[in-house]
Amino acid sequence: MHTCGIWETIRGEWEQKGLYIFFLPKYSPHLNRIERFWKQVKYHWLKAEDYLSLDMLRQALHTIFSDFGTYFMLDFKELELDENLILNFV
């Protein structure tokens, strides 16, 4: 994507508007919010008995999704990237 000419033009226009595109390393689950969320679900919020049946697993996941942000909390602040990292995306 970064090698085509149109991309350089568009990127410049976006940067003038304050929008910066940066690319994550190929394997970077620690920077991916959904990966962090699923890790928390799998290793901390689900209990062993939630896996006894598909219905129990569905109910447990429904509860987690419904109560996420109130009872089930996850702080994504540590995922905020340093501005220098964002600007060094190419």
C-alpha positions in Angstrom: 0.0 0.0 0.0 2.8 2.5 0.8 4.5 2.0 -2.5 1.8 3.3 -4.8 1.8 7.0 -5.7 -1.9 7.6 -4.9 -1.3 6.4 -1.4 1.4 9.1 -0.8 -1.0 11.8 -2.0 -3.9 10.6 0.1 -1.6 10.1 3.1 -0.4 13.7 2.9 -4.0 15.0 2.7 -4.9 12.9 5.7 -1.9 14.1 7.7 -2.9 17.7 7.1 -6.3 16.9 8.7 -4.6 15.3 11.7 -5.2 11.7 10.6 -2.2 9.4 10.8 -2.2 5.8 9.6 0.3 3.4 11.3 0.8 -0.3 10.8 1.1 -2.7 13.6 3.7 -5.4 13.6 2.5 -8.7 12.1 2.1 -10.4 15.4 1.2 -7.8 18.1 -1.7 -9.0 20.2 -0.6 -6.7 23.1 -1.6 -3.8 20.8 -4.9 -5.3 19.6 -7.8 -4.4 21.9 -9.9 -7.4 20.9 -7.0 -9.8 21.7 -6.6 -8.2 25.1 -10.4 -8.5 25.7 -10.6 -12.2 24.7 -7.5 -13.0 26.9 -9.3 -11.4 29.9 -12.5 -13.3 29.1 -10.8 -16.7 28.6 -8.4 -16.6 31.5 -10.1 -14.4 34.1 -13.9 -14.0 33.7 -15.0 -17.4 32.4 -15.0 -20.2 35.1 -14.3 -23.9 34.5 -18.0 -24.8 34.9 -18.9 -22.4 32.1 -17.4 -24.9 29.7 -19.6 -27.8 30.8 -22.1 -27.2 28.0 -22.5 -25.0 25.0 -25.6 -23.4 26.6 -23.6 -22.6 29.8 -20.8 -21.1 27.7 -23.3 -19.0 25.7 -24.9 -17.7 28.9 -21.6 -16.8 30.5 -20.5 -15.0 27.4 -23.8 -13.2 27.2 -23.4 -12.1 30.8 -19.9 -10.8 30.2 -20.9 -8.9 27.0 -24.0 -7.4 28.7 -22.1 -6.3 31.8 -18.9 -5.2 30.1 -18.1 -1.7 31.2 -20.0 -1.9 34.4 -19.2 -5.2 36.2 -16.5 -6.5 33.9 -13.9 -3.8 33.4 -10.8 -3.6 31.2 -8.5 -0.6 31.2 -7.2 0.0 27.7 -5.2 3.1 28.7 -1.9 1.2 28.6 -2.6 0.5 24.9 -2.4 4.2 24.0 0.6 4.6 21.8 3.3 7.2 22.1 2.8 10.0 19.6 6.3 9.4 18.3 5.4 5.8 17.4 2.3 6.9 15.6 4.3 9.4 13.5 7.0 6.9 12.6 4.6 4.6 10.7 6.4 4.3 7.4 
